[in-house]
Amino acid sequence: MRTILLMVSIFVILTVAGTNPLVAQKKKVKLGKDFLLQMERSPCRGNCPAYVLTVDASGKVSYEGKRSVKNIGKYKKTLPTTKLKEIVAAMNASNYFSFSEKYDNENIADAVTWTISYTNRGQTRQVIDRYGAPESLKNLQEKLEKIIGEDGYLKDE
């Protein structure tokens, strides 16, 4: 009886504190009408992928593959709202607006530069990563590429 009472007490305390995994509350992801994501990956002296893409609030993706990517040239596709919300969730989880505006080391001669510009719900920030960015920014870059994906593009004539 004591064991059951103890388990119920812990369950109530965790539920009230909001940390009970059985009663996990999903944080609502808010997609603003001003949502805009722009990503650019610059070339290097080797075979580094190089492209520019823009995703707007309607889900429209404009993509230009420049070098060492599956789609070379101008392409377009539309992402569903669920994917846009995944992007917003990834940006929120990375605490994107807390990153420095630029990570660089001018003594490094050949490094890929990632530029991510992001607007949502009245907040805008551009982050340039050439060298020395935190791992969390690198993880965000990979996650965004995975969410947006390389498939489903149509040639933009």
C-alpha positions in Angstrom: 0.0 0.0 0.0 2.8 2.4 0.8 4.5 1.6 -2.5 1.3 2.5 -4.4 0.8 5.7 -2.4 4.5 6.7 -3.1 4.1 6.0 -6.8 0.9 8.0 -7.0 2.5 10.9 -5.1 5.5 11.0 -7.4 3.2 10.8 -10.5 1.2 13.8 -9.2 4.3 15.8 -8.3 5.9 15.2 -11.7 2.6 16.0 -13.5 2.2 19.3 -11.6 5.9 20.2 -12.3 5.3 19.4 -16.0 8.2 16.9 -16.2 6.2 13.7 -16.4 7.1 11.9 -19.7 3.7 10.2 -19.7 2.0 13.6 -19.8 4.4 15.3 -22.1 3.2 18.6 -23.4 4.2 19.4 -27.0 5.4 23.0 -27.4 3.4 24.6 -30.1 5.4 25.6 -33.1 4.3 28.9 -34.5 4.8 29.6 -38.2 4.7 33.3 -38.9 3.3 34.9 -42.1 6.7 36.4 -42.5 8.6 33.1 -42.4 11.6 33.0 -44.7 14.6 30.8 -44.7 17.6 31.3 -47.0 20.5 29.0 -47.0 23.7 29.2 -49.0 26.6 26.8 -49.0 29.7 28.2 -50.9 32.1 26.1 -52.9 35.6 25.2 -51.9 38.7 24.2 -53.9 37.6 20.6 -53.7 34.2 18.9 -54.4 32.2 20.7 -51.7 28.5 21.0 -52.5 27.5 24.5 -53.4 23.9 25.8 -53.6 21.5 28.5 -52.6 17.9 27.9 -51.5 15.0 29.9 -50.2 11.9 28.7 -48.4 8.9 31.0 -47.9 5.8 30.9 -45.7 3.7 29.2 -48.4 6.3 26.3 -48.6 7.7 27.4 -51.9 11.3 26.4 -52.3 13.6 28.1 -54.9 16.8 26.2 -55.3 19.9 26.8 -57.4 22.5 24.0 -57.4 25.9 25.3 -58.3 28.4 22.5 -57.9 28.8 19.0 -56.5 25.0 18.6 -55.8 22.3 16.2 -57.2 20.4 19.1 -58.9 22.6 21.5 -60.9 20.7 24.6 -62.1 17.5 26.3 -60.9 14.7 24.1 -59.4 11.6 24.6 -57.4 9.3 22.5 -55.1 6.7 23.1 -52.4 7.0 21.8 -48.9 4.0 20.9 -46.8 3.2 22.9 -43.7 4.4 20.0 -41.5 7.9 20.4 -43.0 7.8 24.2 -42.4 6.9 23.5 -38.8 9.8 21.1 -38.6 12.1 23.9 -39.8 10.7 26.3 -37.1 11.1 23.6 -34.5 14.7 22.9 -35.5 15.5 26.7 -35.4 13.8 27.0 -32.0 15.6 23.9 -30.6 19.0 25.2 -31.7 18.2 28.6 -30.1 19.1 30.1 -33.5 18.7 33.8 -32.5 21.5 33.4 -29.8 24.2 32.4 -32.3 26.8 35.0 -33.2 26.4 36.7 -36.5 29.7 35.4 -37.8 32.1 32.5 -37.2 35.4 32.8 -39.1 39.2 32.5 -39.0 40.7 34.6 -41.8 43.9 32.5 -41.6 42.1 29.5 -43.1 42.4 29.7 -46.8 39.9 27.1 -48.1 36.7 26.7 -46.0 33.1 26.2 -47.0 30.9 29.1 -45.9 27.4 28.5 -44.8 25.0 31.5 -44.6 21.6 31.0 -43.0 19.2 33.9 -42.9 16.0 33.3 -41.0 12.8 35.3 -40.3 9.8 34.2 -38.3 7.3 36.1 -36.3 9.1 39.5 -36.6 12.5 38.2 -35.7 15.3 38.1 -38.3 18.9 37.0 -38.1 21.7 36.1 -40.5 24.5 33.7 -39.3 27.6 33.2 -41.4 29.7 30.1 -40.6 33.0 29.8 -42.3 35.1 28.4 -39.5 34.8 27.7 -35.7 31.0 27.6 -35.3 29.6 25.6 -32.4 28.5 22.0 -32.9 24.9 23.0 -32.4 25.0 25.2 -35.5 26.6 22.4 -37.5 23.9 20.1 -36.4 21.2 22.6 -37.4 22.7 22.9 -40.9 22.6 19.2 -41.3 19.1 19.0 -39.9 17.8 21.7 -42.3 19.3 19.9 -45.3 17.6 16.7 -44.2 14.2 18.4 -43.6 14.2 20.2 -47.0 15.8 17.3 -48.8 17.2 16.9 -52.3 14.2 15.1 -53.9 11.0 16.3 -55.4 12.4 19.3 -57.3 11.1 20.3 -60.7 13.3 22.2 -63.2 12.5 25.9 -63.0 12.6 27.1 -66.6 
